[in-house]
């Protein structure tokens, strides 16, 4: 059996998985990796649909898509603090469970005052905690 092709496949798979991981931040003193995250919990509730995503840019700003609308905001505090500038969203109609989740999510995000990254889990803290895992939202 030829080991070189197997090593090449293993190496390519490792690189592929590494591409999904958030990147180490450029902000001194911050341990919050930049990159894509998917919401898995809001308060004490899970979000099984994985239909809310957020990307943290190198400058700390955020952008993403809730169930119906895209959103973005600057982030003005040094981690572990968290303070968003004006939160802007698109204005697509959103009703039912998706609308309720989106409203709850955006309100929690706007009221947040802390952020941590521990054990591969990103937590945005405030009156309602938001819990994320690295990855992309499902369409």
N, C-alpha and C positions, 0 to 999 in steps of 0.2 A: 504494500500500500504506500502510495506517495504522500508524504507528510506536508510537502510544500503547498499544494493546493488547499489542504485542510487549514494550515496556518494562515494562508491568505484569506480564506473565508472567515475564520475566527477574528482576524484583525479587522476585516471590513465590517463585520457585525458589531464589534466593539466600537468602532468609529461611528457607526450608525446610531447606536444607543447613546453615545456621548453627545451627539448632536441634539438630542432631545433634552439634555440636562441644562438647567440655567447656567449662565456664565458667572464667573467671579466678578464682583463689582470693581469699578475703577475708583469709586468714592472712598477715600481714606477713612478708616475706622468703621466702615460698614461691612457687615457680613451678609447683606441681602443680595443674593444673586440676581442679576438681570435675566430677562428671558420670559418665556411663556409659562403661564400657570393656568390650571383649571380649578374652578371652585368645587369643593367636595363637601363643605359644610357651612351653614349659616346659623349662628346661634347654636342651639342643641339639635338642630335638624340636619340631616344629610341631604345632599343634592345628587340623587342617583342619575339624573339625566346627563350630567357633565356638559351642560349647555351654556355655561357662563365662563368666559375666559378673560384673562388679564395678561398684559405684557408690561414688564417693568423695563424702561429704557435706561441707558447708562447714566443719564442725568437725573434719574429717579422718577421721571414722569411716568404716568400710567396710561394705558389705552386698552380697549378690549371690546368684547361684545357680550351683552347680557342676552337673555332669550330672544329679544326682538330688536334692540337698538344698540348701535355702537356708542362708545363713550370714551372720553379722554379728560385728563387733568394734569396740571403740574403738581409736583409733590414738593412742599416747601420746608420740611423739617428734616433734620439729620436723624437717621435711625439710631436708636429704637423709637424715636418720635415719628409721627406721621401726621401730616396736615396737607390737605389738598387745596389747591387753588380752585377757581370756579370749575365745576364739573359740567362738561358740555356733552350733550347726547343728540343723536338723530331723533326724529320724531315720528317713527313708524307706529301705527296702531298696535296695541298689545293688550290682549284681554285674557280672561280665564286664569288658569294656574300660571301660565307664562307671565301674564301681566302682574299678578300678585308677587311672584318671585322677583321680577325685575324691579318693582317698586321697593320691596323690602331690601334687596341687594344694594341698589343705588343709595337708599337712605342710610344703610349701615356703612357703606363706603364713605359717604360724605361726613358722617359723624365720627369716623375713626380717628384715634389719636396715638396709635402705636403700631409697630411692625416688628416681627421677629422671624427668623428662619432657623429652625432647629430640627435635626433628624430628617431632613428632606421635606419638611412641612413648613409652608409659609403661613403665618397667622397675622391678620390685620385686626388689631384690637380696638375696641370701643364699647359702647353700650351693647352692641351686638357683634360678636366675634365672627370673622370670615376666615375659613380654613381652605387652603389651596394645596394642590400637589403640582409638581412640575408637569407640563404637558399642554396639550391643545384642546380646546373645547370641541365637542361633537356638533356637527351641523344638523 
